[in-house]
Amino acid sequence: MWNIIAQIFPYAIAYTIPLLLTALGGLYSERSGVVNIGLEGLMVVGFFAGALVTSQLETFLPGTALWIGLLAAVIAGGLFSILHAFASVSLNANQVISGTAINMIASALTVFLARHITGSGNIHIVHGMPRIDIPWFSKIPIIGQLLFTQTYATTWVSLIILFASWFLLYRTPFGLRLRSCGEHPQAADAAGINVYRMRYLAVAASGALAGLAGAVILVTYSGEFNGSVSGLGYLALASLIFGQWKPLGILGATFFFGFASTIANVSQAVPSLEKIPGIFLKCFPYVVTLLVLVLFSKNSRAPKADGEPYDKGKR
């Protein structure tokens, strides 16, 4: 049993990190009162931007090109999410419809651009993010082998973002203002908080983190843009609900879904799992997602104003 866990764990961590970043992006948006169904599309935008920039620069700037590509993905995701913010915050459009439109536009636009640039719908990078052992910590029994051996630098950057997000949301005036906009926007406005600006910033942050997640997929286990992130944006939304809109809850939820998805993806390479029908393992993460949402939906407590357009003129 230990051998199976040791084999699967590095893949589970690699698969969890994009989910974690995307769910954190959704957390910023929904804590401000804006539902962001468009996380899937924003991941695709970051996936595309990261692949395009990295593929163009890796010949001249080996190693550095990966980080520039990640930065480009952050910027692209943040800018593209402004479309959702404009529709949802400024125009008071239905946020679910706006997010769905973002998903459709992102997938179509990025594939079109990729075909125009490369002649196909794919953009390939030569060098991915190398795996590293963390000095000293990798020698710790059991934990060292699981957490600190053959890890990606992006994993630790993502964990820093996680704890920085917790601190920002719960230990700073900015986080208090952001959360107030998602709970009682009228009261926040009466206290002098610009609800529109806070929601714009939150949606832009969600786009930036989702874009980063898409680029992380590229530089860790994919290596090629193909126009799809295989539904990870929707799994991230499920993780956000399962984690009760809290950073540490999201960490646990994303690891749960990441581990379930990893079992399905690597089942053919693990002898002990080959006896289980492949179709069952492929369906397992999505069946678990549905069951979790059904079982925990009654106890879920979303921000009170989540999904409700804010009109400054109404009280």
N, C-alpha and C positions, 0 to 999 in steps of 0.2 A: 504493500500500500504506500509506504514511504517513497519508494522508487517512482511510483506513478505521480505522486504529488510533486516530487522534485523535478520530474520531467515536464510537467504541465505548468508549474508555477511561473517560470520566466515568460512563457507565452501569455499566461493570464494577466500578468502585470502589464505587458506590452499592449494587450487588448483593452485593459481597464483604463489606461491613461487618457486616450481620446474620449472615452465615455465620461470620465471625470471632468475633463476640461469643458466639454460641451454642456454637461449638466450644471457646472458652476456658472457658465454663461447664461443658461436658462434661469438660474437662481437670481442673478442680478436683475434680469428683465422682469421676472414675475414678482420679486420683492418690491419693485417700483410700481407694479400694477399692470404690466403689459405681458400678455401671454405671447410667447414666441414659438409658434409651431414651425417657423422657418429655420430651426437649427440645422436640420438636415441639409438644406440648400446652402446655408452659410458655411457648413463644413466642406461642401463641394467647392465653393468659391476659394476657401483657403487651400484646399487640396490642389486646385488648379494653379493658383498664384504661386504657391510654394514650388510646384513642379516646374513651372515655366521659368521662374527666376533662378532656381537651382541648376536646371539643365543648361541655362545660358552662361552661368558663371563658374560652374565647377571645373572647367578646363583651365581657367585663369586663376581661380581662387580656391584650390582644393581645401576642403575642411571648413573654411570660412563661408563658402557658398551655402552650406546647409543652414547656418544660422541666419544668413541674409534672407534665404528662402523662408525660414520661419517668421522672420520679421515682416516680410512681404505678405505672408498669409494673414498675420495679425492686422495689418493695415487694410488689406483687401476685404477681410471679413467685417471689420469695423465700418468701413465706408459703405459696403453693400447693405449692411443692416440699417443704414439711415433711411433706405426706402421703406422698410417696415415701420420705422419710427415715424416717418412723415405721414404714412397712411393711418397708423394707429393713433398717434398723439395729436398731430395737427389737423387731420381730416376726420377724426373720430370714426374711422372705418372699422368694420368687424375684424377683430384681431386674428381670428382663426382663418378667415378667408385671405387676409393679407399675408399671413405666414405661409399658407398653402401656395399662394401666388409666388412668394419668394422661392419656395422649393422648386416650382415648375420653371421659373425663369432661370434660376441658377444652373439647373441641370442642362437645360437646352442651350443656354448661352455659352457655358464653359466647353461643352462638347463641340459646339459650332466653332468656337475660337481655336480649340485644339486641332480640329480637322483643317482649319484654314492655315494654321501655323505649321503643322507637321505632316499634313496629308492624311492623317488618321485621327481617331478619337483619343489616342493615347500619347502621353508625354513621359518618357523614360529618363530616370537619372542613373548615373553610373555608380556613384558611391553613396551608400546610406550611412546612418549614424552608427559608429562602432560601439560594440559592447565593451564595458570596462568592469574591472573588479575594484571595489572601494577598499583602499588600504586599511589594514587593521580590522575593520568591521567584517570583511569577508572571511576572516578566520574564526569568527564566533561560531560555536557549534549550532547546527540546525538553522538558526536565524540567519547566520552569515551566508549559508549556502542558498537560502531562499530569497533573501532581500538584497544582499550586497555583492552577489556574484553575477557577472555577465549582465549588468544592468545598463540602461541607456541614460545619458545625461539628461534627456528630456523628462525622464521619470522624476528626477529630483527637482528639476525646475518646476514641474507640475505640482509636486507636493509643497514647494515653497509658495506657489500661487494659491493653493488650497488654504494654507494657514494664514497667509496674508489676507485672503478674502474673509476668513473668519474674523480676524482682527479688525479689518476695515468695516465690516457690517455690524459688529457687536461692541466695538470698543472705541469708535470714533464718532464725532458729530456728523460726519458725512453719512456713515452707515445708518445712524438714527434718522436722519432726514430722508434717506432713500426708503427705509422701511416704513416710515410714516406715510409716504406717498402711496404705498401699496395697501396700507390699512385704512387710513382716513385722509384722503387727499384734500378734502375741504378744510379740515383742521390744520393740515400742513400749510395750506395756502394762507389761512388766517394767521399763522405764525410767521409768515414772511418767506416761506420756502417757495421757490419757483418750481411747481410740479412738472410743468412741461420740460424744463431744462433737465431736471433730475431723471425724468423718464427717457429723454433722448440719450443722456449719458449712460443710463443702464442698458438700453437696447444696443448702443454702440459697443459697450463692454461685452455684452453677450455675443455680438458678432465677432469681436476680436478674439475671444476665447474659443468660439466654435471654429473660426478660421485657423487658429493655431492648432486645434485638434485635428483638423483635416491635414495640415502639413506634417504633424507628428505621425500620422498614418503613413504618409509618403516616406519619411526618412527612417522609420523603424522597420515595419514589416511588409510594406507594399512595394516601394521602389518605382512605382509607375502610376501616373494618373490615368484613370479609365472612365471618369465621369460619374462614379457612384461610390458611396461610403457604406453601402449594404445595410441601410436602415439604422445606422448607429445613432443618428439624430433622434429618432423615435424612441430607441432604447434609452437614450439620455433623458428624454422627457419622462419616461416611466421611472427611471432612477430618481429624478427630481421629486416625483410624487411619493415614491417609496421612501425616500430619505427625508420626507416631511419638510422640504424647503429649508434644510439646515445643512451647512457645509460638512460636518462630520457624519451626519446621516447619509448624505450623498456619497461620501467616500465608501461607506459600507455597502450601500446599494449598488454602486457601480462595480465594486469588486465582485459582488455576488453575480451580477449579470455578465461581467467580463469572464469570470471563471466558468459559468454555464456555457457561454458562447465558445470559449476555448476548448472545452471538452468535445464539443461538436466538430470544431475545426481540425483538431489533432487526433481524433479518434482512430483514424486509419494508421497513424504512426505509432500508436501505443498498443502493444499486443493484447493487453488485458481488456481493452475496450473493443477489440475487433469483433467479439462475439455478439455485441449489442447491435441490432439492426441500424444501419446508417441513417435511414429516414427518421427513426425515433430521435437520434442524437441531433440531427439537423433541426428538427422541430422543437427540441427541448427548450432552448432559450426563449422562444416566442410563446410557447405554452406556459412556461413559468412566468413570463411577463404578464400575460392575461390573468393568470391565477392570482398573482400578487396584487394587481390593480383591483380585482374583484374583492379580495379578502381585506385589503387595507383602505378601500375607497371610503368606507363609512367613518373611519377614524382619521382621515386626511383633513388637515386644516390649512387650506391655502390662504394667502393674504386676502383680507376681506374685499378689497377693491380690485383684485386680480381679474383682468379681462374687461373691466368697466371703463369706457371712455370718460375722460374728465373734461367737464365744461366749466370754465372759470366763472361764467355768468350764472350758473345754477348753484343753489345751496340746498 
